[in-house]
Every structure is written in structure tokens, then in C-alpha cells.
């Protein structure tokens, strides 16, 4: 970390989540040293002009804070693979954004001296700058070893989120809760839209908008969460 608190941030994962996290951290004053290539480099360059597009090994070797925002089934293998080639650095912060994992999945990086952090912002990422506004009204689950938990909380705040500590042993339950909200909501809305379309409603999505939003607001209020953000997306691509 530099004297003024700025970090050199590298991002592994150029789907919907990684570039937005990079943009938010840059807005908080950190320097972006690189991001990996993705399926749409033009979109990444539009969001992060001038940020070098690098491979994962080079990102890890250059950054003081490495954000790993890859699909869940790739996370463990990626972390272990980078450890095998000596990419992780002693004292380096490594942060992943997956809902289901705590800091344990980063054990291969820890073995090389890195500091593990897990921060999951509870929003549905679109992969655009519009997500920055959603982050400002959201919460983030943070998990980290006790001595470095304040670092994870501070980074969540810099993303715009209110940090909520979730224990390592509770991450699976947390992820199930998030998945239930997102998958059930999407499924029900799609079923309703199909039925309305069959009934002759030309724009069922628009027709359902006020009904669905007001129903969700009432449900959140009844659950004691009137001030909670909308359901989150757990897919990190």
C-alpha cells in the first residue's frame, strides 16, 4: 500500500463483476494496474480506458490488491494454479467476490504469504457503469481472518456497500439465501409473464413492473427488511 492509502489493483475476471469492481475502486482513489482479457474486451476498455489487458499471472504479479471475480467453479483451480507458478506475493491482498466461499478457498495464496479477503456485493450485476449506483444502496457480505477483517470491511465501504460480516462456516447458508431470492424471483416473474402473454397482454414485463416491485417491497417489510436492497445475483462471470 502506498503512503496515501492507495493500492495498485489488479482484476482477474472480465465478465459482469470484475470491471465494475475495478471501476468502483478506481473511483475510491486506487490505481488500476491491469485486468485480464474477457469475452468482450471492447466493453472492458470502454469502462476502464487505458487499463492494461494482461494475463492472470501478470495481474497477480503486478498488483497489491488482486480482485478475483470468476465463476464459482473456476475459483479454487485458478487460485491454486497461480500459487503453483509463484504468482502470489507475500503481503499481497487477494479478494474474491463469490457468495458461497469465505477466505478458505484462498488457502493456496495464503500459503505464499498473501492476505485473504472475501467480499460479495449483494446486487445483480449488469456489467455496466449503472452498477455503481446499485452498489451505493447495497450490502456486502465480508469474511476474513479477524486481524484483517477491517480491511475487508473498508474495501466494501469503498465499493459503496454497507459491510455485513458473515462467518466462514455460514457462507454456504448465505449463498443459498441469495440464490433462493434471485432464482425464485426470476422464475416466478417469467412464469407470470408467459401466462399474461398467453392471455393477450402485449408487454407483460411492463404490465407486471409496479405489481412485482410493490409486492417485493411489502414482502421485505414483513420480513423486517424494508430498508434492504433488491435481491442479488450470485453469478460471477
Buried (B, 14 or more C-beta within 10 A) or exposed (E): EEEEEBBBBBBBBBBBBBBBBBBBBBEBEBBBBBBBEBEEEEBBBEBBEEBEBBEBBBBBBBBBBBBBBBBBEBBBEBBBBBBEEEBBBEEBBBBBBBBBBBBBBBBBBBEBEBBBBBBBBBBBBEBBEEBBEBBBBBBBBBBBBEEBBEBBBBBBBBBBBBBBEBEBEBBEEBBEBBBEBBEEBEEEBEEBBEEBBEEEBEEBBEBBEEEBEEEBEEEBEEEEEEEBBBBBBBBBB
